[in-house]
Amino acid sequence: LHEHGGHPPPRVMARLLKDRKAAPWVIKVAEDLHCDACLEHKPLAPQNKGSVHSAVQPWKWVGADVGELHSEPLKMKFKFILFVELAMKKMALCPLFQFPDNTARNESSVELRDGFVRDWLQHHPKPDWIIVDPGGAAGGEAFREWTADSNIGMAQTAGEAHWQLGYVEEPIRVIK
């Protein structure tokens, strides 16, 4: 009913069912409904206005974050990096590698650097800054040295300030 009704909000669906004198248990199911399609297409939450980063000019700031996809049928995991230009929200997905789902593997700073060059810089202007999560591959020597040599500033978000990379983390959630 929810899907064929055009994905109405749960309270609207419950009210329609009450008006049609549906059974109480049906109304309760409608009120508690969680639709994956609706959640994926839900508008992004407003970003915290207290951000120290301002991306008013295009091509100045690029956000980067690593994601991992799991394929049950293939029994594989796929690592990727998502780059997002923070003023215009232009995105580039950079596949890194795949590995068996019963193992774990982290990306290296060399793979991050090579992915940025291959999947961002070959197609877009060089940003003034790249903003990344603390630690991980971005903190590696190869990536830090390369950004310094390339005259690209590297900013790291605060440890638990996920909203600072919200424009990157939200699309990763949708991809997963």
KOLZA-797468 format. One line per field, with one value per atom (N, C-alpha, C, O): residue number from 1; x, y, z. Coordinates in Angstrom, 3 decimals, decimal comma. Each point is the difference from the previous one (the first is absolute). Layout:
N
nr (NUM|...) $
xx (X|...) $
yy (Y|...) $
zz (Z|...) $
***
This chain:
176
nr (1|1|1|1|2|2|2|2|3|3|3|3|4|4|4|4|5|5|5|5|6|6|6|6|7|7|7|7|8|8|8|8|9|9|9|9|10|10|10|10|11|11|11|11|12|12|12|12|13|13|13|13|14|14|14|14|15|15|15|15|16|16|16|16|17|17|17|17|18|18|18|18|19|19|19|19|20|20|20|20|21|21|21|21|22|22|22|22|23|23|23|23|24|24|24|24|25|25|25|25|26|26|26|26|27|27|27|27|28|28|28|28|29|29|29|29|30|30|30|30|31|31|31|31|32|32|32|32|33|33|33|33|34|34|34|34|35|35|35|35|36|36|36|36|37|37|37|37|38|38|38|38|39|39|39|39|40|40|40|40|41|41|41|41|42|42|42|42|43|43|43|43|44|44|44|44|45|45|45|45|46|46|46|46|47|47|47|47|48|48|48|48|49|49|49|49|50|50|50|50|51|51|51|51|52|52|52|52|53|53|53|53|54|54|54|54|55|55|55|55|56|56|56|56|57|57|57|57|58|58|58|58|59|59|59|59|60|60|60|60|61|61|61|61|62|62|62|62|63|63|63|63|64|64|64|64|65|65|65|65|66|66|66|66|67|67|67|67|68|68|68|68|69|69|69|69|70|70|70|70|71|71|71|71|72|72|72|72|73|73|73|73|74|74|74|74|75|75|75|75|76|76|76|76|77|77|77|77|78|78|78|78|79|79|79|79|80|80|80|80|81|81|81|81|82|82|82|82|83|83|83|83|84|84|84|84|85|85|85|85|86|86|86|86|87|87|87|87|88|88|88|88|89|89|89|89|90|90|90|90|91|91|91|91|92|92|92|92|93|93|93|93|94|94|94|94|95|95|95|95|96|96|96|96|97|97|97|97|98|98|98|98|99|99|99|99|100|100|100|100|101|101|101|101|102|102|102|102|103|103|103|103|104|104|104|104|105|105|105|105|106|106|106|106|107|107|107|107|108|108|108|108|109|109|109|109|110|110|110|110|111|111|111|111|112|112|112|112|113|113|113|113|114|114|114|114|115|115|115|115|116|116|116|116|117|117|117|117|118|118|118|118|119|119|119|119|120|120|120|120|121|121|121|121|122|122|122|122|123|123|123|123|124|124|124|124|125|125|125|125|126|126|126|126|127|127|127|127|128|128|128|128|129|129|129|129|130|130|130|130|131|131|131|131|132|132|132|132|133|133|133|133|134|134|134|134|135|135|135|135|136|136|136|136|137|137|137|137|138|138|138|138|139|139|139|139|140|140|140|140|141|141|141|141|142|142|142|142|143|143|143|143|144|144|144|144|145|145|145|145|146|146|146|146|147|147|147|147|148|148|148|148|149|149|149|149|150|150|150|150|151|151|151|151|152|152|152|152|153|153|153|153|154|154|154|154|155|155|155|155|156|156|156|156|157|157|157|157|158|158|158|158|159|159|159|159|160|160|160|160|161|161|161|161|162|162|162|162|163|163|163|163|164|164|164|164|165|165|165|165|166|166|166|166|167|167|167|167|168|168|168|168|169|169|169|169|170|170|170|170|171|171|171|171|172|172|172|172|173|173|173|173|174|174|174|174|175|175|175|175|176|176|176|176) $
xx (0,814|-0,814|0,857|-0,263|1,280|0,866|0,649|-0,020|0,587|0,682|-0,984|0,261|-1,377|-0,969|-0,753|-0,618|0,667|-0,630|0,924|-0,356|1,542|0,933|0,914|0,515|-0,297|0,901|-0,424|0,810|-2,070|-0,404|0,683|0,403|-0,275|0,567|-0,868|-1,202|1,793|-0,757|-1,247|-1,033|1,100|-1,178|-1,138|-1,172|1,521|-1,024|-0,637|-1,219|2,055|-0,499|-0,930|-1,057|1,446|-0,829|-1,332|-1,044|1,079|-1,240|-0,941|-1,207|1,750|-0,825|-0,636|-1,168|1,948|-0,534|-1,079|-0,987|1,176|-1,022|-1,294|-1,091|1,224|-1,181|-0,743|-1,219|1,950|-0,589|-0,445|-0,437|0,554|-0,418|0,784|-0,573|1,889|0,854|0,159|-0,248|0,659|0,216|1,097|0,937|-1,049|1,000|1,430|0,935|-0,752|1,360|0,585|1,210|-2,045|0,475|0,440|1,012|-1,771|0,340|1,314|0,834|-0,648|1,242|1,201|1,057|-1,206|1,083|0,341|1,175|-2,187|0,230|0,741|0,879|-1,231|0,658|1,468|0,825|-0,495|1,364|0,831|1,112|-1,635|0,652|1,314|0,077|0,960|1,291|0,320|0,274|-0,306|0,209|1,420|0,377|0,416|1,376|0,046|0,867|-1,795|-0,019|-0,242|0,627|-1,537|-0,275|1,226|0,320|0,360|1,175|1,127|0,709|-0,531|1,064|-0,249|0,949|-2,207|-0,321|-0,388|-0,445|0,618|-0,287|1,004|1,187|-1,625|0,945|1,086|-0,226|1,398|1,103|-0,375|-0,657|1,080|-0,227|0,830|1,091|-1,582|0,778|1,342|0,093|0,926|1,330|0,134|-0,648|1,490|0,241|0,594|1,031|-1,672|0,459|1,249|0,582|-0,156|1,195|1,265|1,064|-1,162|1,155|1,088|-0,287|1,533|1,112|0,391|0,839|-1,448|0,343|-1,089|-1,184|1,591|-0,949|0,350|1,131|-2,100|0,248|-0,830|-0,744|0,867|-0,820|0,514|-0,772|2,031|0,555|0,211|0,560|-1,005|0,189|1,475|0,871|-0,636|1,298|1,035|1,179|-1,581|0,967|0,157|1,113|-2,213|0,012|-0,539|-1,040|1,743|-0,475|0,022|1,012|-2,136|-0,078|0,238|-0,387|1,012|0,277|-0,290|0,340|-0,973|-0,249|-0,015|-0,373|0,775|0,081|-1,276|-0,545|0,075|-1,164|0,303|0,980|-1,840|0,176|-1,360|-0,955|0,882|-1,222|0,199|1,094|-2,152|0,048|-0,953|-1,163|1,645|-0,838|-0,174|0,928|-2,122|-0,293|0,109|0,611|-1,195|0,087|1,441|0,349|0,475|1,389|0,937|1,138|-1,617|0,825|1,272|1,099|-1,293|1,119|-0,357|-1,173|2,202|-0,145|0,729|0,983|-1,479|0,569|0,268|-0,908|2,159|0,367|0,005|0,434|-0,931|-0,014|0,202|-0,171|0,536|0,092|-0,998|-0,093|-0,645|-0,900|0,591|0,275|-0,082|0,462|-1,194|-0,730|0,525|-1,106|0,542|0,625|-0,871|0,341|-1,058|-1,188|1,593|-0,927|-0,854|-0,975|1,291|-0,848|-1,123|-1,156|1,493|-1,002|-0,499|-0,911|1,497|-0,377|0,266|-0,679|1,648|0,388|0,757|0,867|-1,195|0,577|0,781|-0,279|1,263|0,747|0,230|0,497|-0,862|0,185|1,272|0,177|0,691|1,290|0,069|0,206|-0,378|0,142|1,473|0,907|-0,694|1,367|0,387|0,924|-1,637|0,325|-1,143|-0,927|1,007|-0,983|0,758|1,165|-1,871|0,642|-1,078|-1,155|1,504|-0,996|-0,673|0,634|-1,930|-0,750|0,366|-0,435|1,213|0,417|1,361|0,603|-0,130|1,265|-0,225|-1,093|2,117|-0,055|1,230|1,082|-1,262|1,128|-0,272|-1,107|2,110|-0,109|0,719|0,943|-1,394|0,635|1,312|0,144|0,793|1,279|-0,015|-0,854|1,807|0,078|0,417|-0,356|1,098|0,372|-1,250|-0,170|-0,713|-1,236|-0,912|-0,657|0,609|-0,789|0,555|-0,751|2,042|0,652|-0,254|-0,406|0,649|-0,175|-1,460|-0,277|-0,652|-1,418|-0,399|-0,792|1,328|-0,313|0,512|-0,688|1,887|0,573|-0,799|-0,372|0,112|-0,670|-1,460|-0,453|-0,286|-1,447|-0,491|-1,176|2,048|-0,423|0,815|-0,571|1,884|0,816|0,054|0,202|-0,374|0,025|-1,265|-0,058|-0,957|-1,280|-0,457|-0,913|1,532|-0,461|1,205|1,126|-1,359|1,105|0,553|-0,687|1,925|0,636|-0,626|-0,071|-0,383|-0,584|1,098|1,167|-1,574|0,939|0,155|1,075|-2,174|-0,018|-0,712|-0,925|1,364|-0,726|-0,264|0,902|-2,142|-0,365|-0,305|-0,751|1,332|-0,079|-0,281|0,147|-0,553|-0,119|1,396|0,964|-0,843|1,319|0,441|-0,825|2,110|0,533|-0,196|-0,301|0,468|-0,181|1,051|1,082|-1,420|0,943|0,406|1,131|-2,045|0,317|1,116|0,702|-0,541|1,065|1,331|1,013|-1,012|1,228|0,998|-0,362|1,613|1,085|-0,107|0,196|-0,500|-0,042|-1,049|0,265|-1,437|-1,056|0,319|-0,193|0,685|0,346|1,095|-0,101|1,150|1,098|-0,476|0,383|-1,221|-0,474|-0,860|0,153|-1,060|-0,823|0,873|-0,243|1,249|0,905|0,770|0,113|0,423|0,748|-0,887|0,481|-1,774|-0,945|-0,672|-0,861|1,252|-0,571|-1,516|-0,765|0,357|-1,391|-0,003|0,667|-1,415|-0,104|-0,825|-0,953|1,313|-0,760|-0,552|0,747|-2,080|-0,669|-0,641|-0,551|0,622|-0,634|-1,141|0,104|-1,203|-1,136|0,360|0,936|-1,678|0,158|-0,459|-0,813|1,317|-0,236|-1,434|-0,253|-0,691|-1,396|-0,902|-1,214|1,776|-0,793|-0,375|0,459|-1,294|-0,363|-0,751|0,003|-0,644|-0,720|0,929|-0,443|1,741|0,933|0,216|0,363|-0,582|0,082|-1,364|-0,083|-0,967|-1,347|-0,346|-0,694|1,172|-0,280|0,716|-0,328|1,290|0,677|-0,567|-0,235|0,013|-0,470|-1,428|-0,321|-0,536|-1,395|-0,104|-0,712|1,392|-0,067|0,587|-0,466|1,466|0,557|-1,071|-0,128|-0,643|-1,082|-1,024|-0,502|0,190|-0,963|0,580|-0,723|2,007|0,641|-0,057|-0,247|0,478|-0,014|-1,388|-0,225) $
yy (-1,198|1,198|1,261|0,953|-0,970|1,170|0,314|1,145|-2,157|0,205|0,427|0,952|-1,645|0,309|1,298|0,565|-0,099|1,270|1,190|1,127|-1,360|1,090|0,336|1,116|-2,070|0,173|1,160|0,885|-0,873|1,078|-0,168|-1,105|2,202|-0,108|-0,920|-0,109|-0,554|-0,943|0,598|-0,667|1,902|0,584|0,229|-0,140|0,492|0,191|-1,338|-0,106|-0,908|-1,346|-0,491|-0,565|0,777|-0,436|0,749|-0,596|1,907|0,771|-0,492|-0,109|-0,189|-0,526|-1,337|-0,250|-0,602|-1,292|0,156|-0,735|1,703|0,253|0,472|-0,433|1,326|0,499|-1,127|0,062|-1,087|-1,145|-1,096|-1,071|1,350|-0,942|-1,321|-1,080|1,185|-1,193|-0,556|0,694|-1,941|-0,652|0,748|0,516|-0,457|0,723|-0,495|0,800|-2,096|-0,511|0,492|0,202|-0,004|0,517|1,456|0,415|0,346|1,399|0,089|0,858|-1,738|-0,019|-0,327|0,615|-1,582|-0,344|1,217|0,285|0,429|1,188|1,090|0,665|-0,481|1,025|-0,325|0,907|-2,194|-0,425|-0,339|-0,512|0,789|-0,384|0,737|1,213|-1,949|0,571|-0,515|-1,187|2,060|-0,365|0,382|1,167|-2,135|0,273|1,002|0,873|-0,988|0,927|1,431|0,938|-0,778|1,346|0,555|1,181|-2,028|0,455|0,409|0,968|-1,698|0,327|1,322|0,706|-0,359|1,215|1,162|1,049|-1,251|1,056|1,133|-0,268|1,510|1,107|-0,018|-0,439|0,921|0,079|0,936|1,020|-1,379|0,867|1,267|-0,057|1,188|1,229|-0,144|-0,598|1,152|-0,092|1,005|1,046|-1,385|0,858|1,324|0,012|1,077|1,312|0,452|1,025|-1,766|0,353|-0,554|0,030|-0,529|-0,586|1,048|1,157|-1,574|0,920|0,070|0,815|-1,672|-0,041|0,671|-0,296|1,194|0,672|-0,373|0,199|-0,739|-0,450|0,826|-0,551|1,857|0,851|0,090|0,313|-0,574|0,070|-1,399|-0,855|0,610|-1,335|-0,374|0,845|-2,119|-0,650|0,335|-0,303|0,916|0,337|-1,121|-0,263|-0,403|-1,041|-1,300|-0,005|-1,094|-1,339|-0,854|-0,073|-0,565|-0,926|-1,417|-0,336|-0,492|-1,386|-0,916|0,309|-1,441|-0,989|-1,382|-0,153|-0,839|-1,382|-0,731|0,180|-1,010|-0,839|-1,442|-0,299|-0,585|-1,434|-0,605|0,166|-0,864|-0,707|-1,488|-0,526|-0,144|-1,444|-0,640|0,394|-1,377|-0,738|-1,416|-0,807|0,514|-1,337|-1,073|-1,042|1,270|-1,049|-0,297|-1,153|2,185|-0,194|-0,357|-0,409|0,565|-0,234|0,856|-0,460|1,736|0,932|1,334|0,330|0,422|1,373|0,886|-0,413|1,632|0,953|1,308|0,582|-0,121|1,279|1,072|-0,231|1,420|1,124|1,292|0,045|0,997|1,341|0,866|-0,066|0,870|0,963|1,386|0,410|0,309|1,379|0,893|-0,265|1,320|0,932|1,423|0,414|0,328|1,411|0,705|-0,089|0,780|0,426|1,219|0,257|0,498|1,137|-0,438|0,371|-1,161|-0,405|-1,421|-0,449|-0,257|-1,385|-0,966|-1,020|1,321|-0,918|-1,166|0,202|-1,438|-1,190|-0,840|-0,003|-0,706|-0,982|-1,218|0,120|-1,279|-1,252|-0,665|-0,183|-0,171|-0,596|-1,415|-0,178|-0,848|-1,372|-0,270|0,352|-0,974|-0,287|-1,457|-0,293|-0,618|-1,415|-0,830|0,513|-1,819|-0,934|-1,099|-0,278|-0,345|-1,059|-0,907|0,414|-1,652|-0,936|0,557|0,690|-0,994|0,585|-0,565|0,537|-1,591|-0,549|0,557|-0,496|1,528|0,639|1,493|0,509|0,177|1,451|0,613|-0,587|1,759|0,693|1,492|0,441|0,327|1,459|0,549|-0,605|1,739|0,674|0,634|0,343|-0,198|0,633|1,442|0,405|0,367|1,397|0,099|0,964|-1,938|-0,031|-0,230|0,643|-1,563|-0,251|1,225|0,299|0,408|1,222|1,063|0,644|-0,473|0,984|-0,331|0,865|-2,122|-0,411|0,124|0,394|-0,729|0,130|1,452|0,311|0,582|1,430|0,547|0,765|-1,161|0,451|-0,574|0,735|-2,025|-0,695|0,407|0,263|-0,210|0,179|1,406|0,301|0,561|1,380|0,967|0,720|-0,682|1,019|-0,131|1,003|-2,190|-0,130|0,547|0,155|0,139|0,445|1,357|0,605|-0,122|1,220|0,861|-0,495|1,787|0,866|-0,414|-0,624|0,982|-0,293|0,878|1,218|-1,821|0,812|0,675|-0,387|1,395|0,622|-0,870|-0,064|-0,611|-0,795|-1,322|-0,085|-0,946|-1,261|-0,248|0,109|-0,442|-0,243|-1,479|-0,579|-0,026|-1,451|-0,307|0,858|-2,102|-0,480|-0,127|-0,238|0,395|-0,174|-1,460|-0,915|0,722|-1,367|-0,653|0,669|-1,954|-0,739|0,348|0,487|-0,745|0,180|1,458|0,280|0,652|1,414|0,473|0,963|-1,632|0,370|-0,633|0,272|-1,122|-0,684|0,949|1,042|-1,429|0,849|0,311|1,147|-2,141|0,208|1,043|0,852|-0,901|0,951|1,396|0,994|-0,922|1,301|0,695|1,190|-1,940|0,581|0,436|1,062|-1,892|0,329|1,267|0,851|-0,708|1,216|1,228|1,055|-1,181|1,131|0,354|1,177|-2,186|0,238|0,561|0,726|-1,052|0,447|1,317|0,482|0,099|1,255|-0,118|0,898|-2,015|-0,219|-0,091|-0,857|1,736|-0,056|-1,209|-0,372|-0,240|-1,143|0,352|0,294|-0,333|0,274|-1,286|-0,762|0,521|-1,176|0,446|0,991|-1,755|0,311|-0,363|-0,762|1,307|-0,400|-1,455|-0,468|-0,229|-1,430|-0,463|-0,913|1,496|-0,439|1,039|-0,025|0,920|1,041|-0,463|0,563|-1,590|-0,570|0,984|-0,140|1,127|0,992|0,811|0,567|-0,493|0,774|-0,647|0,681|-1,980|-0,700|-0,563|-0,989|1,609|-0,501|-0,119|-0,935|1,878|-0,050|-1,161|-0,341|-0,264|-1,179|-1,265|-0,988|1,005|-1,199|-0,382|-1,187|2,162|-0,301|-0,754|-1,002|1,443|-0,795|-1,410|-0,935|0,777|-1,333|-0,882|-1,174|1,740|-0,760|-0,428|-1,122|1,982|-0,332|-1,065|-0,903|0,988|-1,004|-1,381|-0,997|0,949|-1,286|-0,580|-1,086) $
zz (0,000|0,000|0,000|-0,734|1,564|0,109|-1,355|-0,451|-0,185|-1,280|-1,085|-0,735|0,634|-1,048|0,274|-0,903|2,130|0,341|-0,219|0,346|-0,919|-0,276|1,152|0,073|0,845|1,149|0,906|0,275|0,196|0,916|1,365|0,364|0,382|1,354|0,861|-0,240|1,241|0,825|0,642|0,055|0,430|0,655|-1,002|0,350|-1,602|-1,027|-0,352|-0,136|-0,009|-0,314|1,115|-0,281|1,543|1,131|0,013|0,263|-0,547|-0,018|-1,104|0,220|-1,404|-1,092|0,380|-0,298|0,958|0,420|1,074|-0,001|0,927|1,018|-0,664|0,371|-1,358|-0,712|-0,719|-0,160|-0,271|-0,700|0,968|-0,421|1,734|1,045|-0,069|0,145|-0,368|-0,037|1,412|0,986|-0,907|1,295|0,769|-0,608|1,934|0,804|-0,213|0,018|-0,217|-0,197|-1,321|-0,096|-0,924|-1,289|0,161|-0,564|1,329|0,251|0,771|-0,290|1,270|0,786|-0,885|0,145|-1,065|-0,935|-0,860|-0,228|-0,248|-0,833|0,776|-0,549|1,824|0,823|0,257|0,113|-0,020|0,315|-1,235|0,129|-1,318|-1,253|-0,212|0,194|-0,595|-0,380|-1,396|-0,176|-0,806|-1,397|-0,415|0,104|-0,574|-0,422|-1,144|-0,021|-0,936|-1,135|0,475|-0,492|1,445|0,532|0,733|-0,130|0,894|0,742|-0,934|0,276|-1,390|-0,943|-0,702|-0,340|0,119|-0,744|0,904|-0,467|1,761|0,961|-0,208|-0,189|0,219|-0,192|1,076|1,127|-1,499|0,950|1,142|-0,205|1,394|1,158|-0,178|-0,567|1,037|-0,133|0,711|1,073|-1,687|0,570|1,144|0,009|0,937|1,153|-0,486|-0,673|1,008|-0,454|0,729|-0,356|1,369|0,739|-0,633|0,618|-1,826|-0,664|-0,201|-0,307|0,484|-0,205|-1,467|-0,382|-0,451|-1,413|-0,817|0,160|-1,026|-0,881|-1,428|-0,444|-0,268|-1,367|-0,971|-0,810|0,889|-0,837|-1,426|-0,906|0,683|-1,342|-0,543|0,686|-1,921|-0,588|-0,119|-0,201|0,330|-0,200|1,063|-0,184|1,285|1,050|1,021|0,456|-0,087|1,024|-0,580|-0,659|0,901|-0,365|1,266|0,696|-0,411|1,121|-0,493|-1,119|1,928|-0,377|1,175|1,142|-1,435|1,038|-0,635|-1,163|1,919|-0,475|0,368|1,088|-2,012|0,247|-0,358|-0,682|1,157|-0,275|-0,311|0,758|-1,874|-0,399|0,208|-0,206|0,612|0,187|-0,996|-0,088|-0,661|-0,940|0,519|-0,043|0,532|0,514|-1,090|0,239|-1,446|-1,027|-0,429|-0,255|0,176|-0,430|1,147|-0,228|1,467|1,189|-0,055|0,312|-0,725|-0,144|0,649|0,177|0,172|0,447|-1,006|-0,616|0,462|-0,940|0,737|0,593|-0,633|0,618|-1,078|-1,128|1,501|-0,920|0,775|1,219|-1,940|0,570|-0,755|-1,226|1,960|-0,625|0,206|1,128|-2,238|0,041|-0,323|-0,955|1,743|-0,229|0,034|0,976|-2,053|-0,040|0,840|-0,310|1,357|1,034|-0,336|0,707|-1,741|-0,367|-0,940|0,200|-1,226|-0,993|0,212|-0,696|1,645|0,327|-1,147|-0,113|-0,732|-1,071|0,620|0,851|-1,279|0,625|-0,999|-1,199|1,730|-0,789|0,890|1,120|-1,628|0,733|-0,508|-1,204|2,115|-0,337|0,558|1,201|-2,069|0,494|0,358|-0,753|1,902|0,426|-0,228|-0,760|1,422|-0,115|0,530|0,626|-0,889|0,544|0,730|-0,283|1,242|0,778|0,566|0,101|0,276|0,530|1,247|0,799|-0,633|1,106|1,370|1,019|-0,974|1,296|0,441|0,951|-1,652|0,351|0,190|-0,249|0,686|0,164|-0,650|0,006|-0,559|-0,608|0,019|-0,308|0,666|-0,019|-1,217|-0,511|0,063|-1,125|0,476|1,174|-2,084|0,341|-0,462|-0,789|1,289|-0,425|-1,469|-0,676|0,182|-1,423|-0,850|-1,036|1,469|-0,749|0,026|-0,997|2,119|0,090|-0,946|-0,733|0,757|-0,886|-1,464|-0,776|0,400|-1,401|-0,441|-1,133|2,027|-0,325|-0,191|-0,889|1,712|-0,128|-1,326|-0,677|0,318|-1,274|-1,173|-0,915|0,940|-1,113|-0,163|-1,114|2,224|-0,109|0,331|-0,206|0,711|0,211|-0,846|-0,819|0,991|-0,647|-1,520|-0,685|0,142|-1,461|-0,643|-1,220|2,029|-0,550|0,538|-0,561|1,635|0,663|0,368|0,052|0,205|0,433|1,363|0,808|-0,583|1,285|1,075|-0,162|1,255|1,087|0,819|-0,047|0,788|0,940|1,243|0,596|-0,208|1,212|-0,235|-0,807|1,520|0,079|1,478|0,831|-0,514|1,393|0,167|-0,785|1,804|0,207|1,466|0,870|-0,614|1,371|0,601|-0,727|2,042|0,611|-0,047|-0,010|-0,018|-0,023|-1,347|-0,988|0,951|-1,237|-1,033|0,327|-1,578|-1,096|-0,189|-0,395|0,674|-0,208|0,930|-0,309|1,436|0,923|-0,350|0,645|-1,671|-0,406|-0,645|-0,546|0,623|-0,478|-1,490|-0,402|-0,417|-1,456|-0,380|-0,848|1,450|-0,344|0,531|-0,700|1,944|0,585|-0,804|-0,297|-0,053|-0,775|-1,382|-0,491|-0,134|-1,338|0,017|-0,876|1,861|0,053|0,239|-0,586|1,433|0,248|-1,266|-0,344|-0,358|-1,241|-1,098|-0,870|0,895|-1,033|0,357|-0,736|1,862|0,468|0,223|-0,351|0,935|0,405|1,514|0,581|0,052|1,451|0,420|-0,685|1,802|0,493|1,381|0,933|-0,832|1,272|0,483|-0,794|2,084|0,578|0,903|0,723|-0,785|0,862|1,431|0,243|0,688|1,397|0,136|-0,797|1,775|0,152|-0,159|-0,787|1,493|-0,058|-0,666|0,199|-0,970|-0,668|-1,409|-0,994|0,927|-1,296|-0,879|-1,222|1,817|-0,795|-0,878|-0,998|1,347|-0,815|-1,364|-0,959|0,868|-1,287|-0,388|-0,729|1,208|-0,244|-1,469|-0,399|-0,420|-1,431|-0,685|-1,137|1,805|-0,546|0,638|-0,695|2,002|0,693|-0,374|-0,060|-0,191|-0,348|-1,333|-0,060|-1,013|-1,233|0,160|-0,650|1,494|0,242|0,641|-0,346|1,282|0,625|-1,047|0,057|-0,997|-1,048|-0,927|-0,420|0,094|-0,866|0,635|-0,678|1,993|0,692|-0,025|0,533) $
***
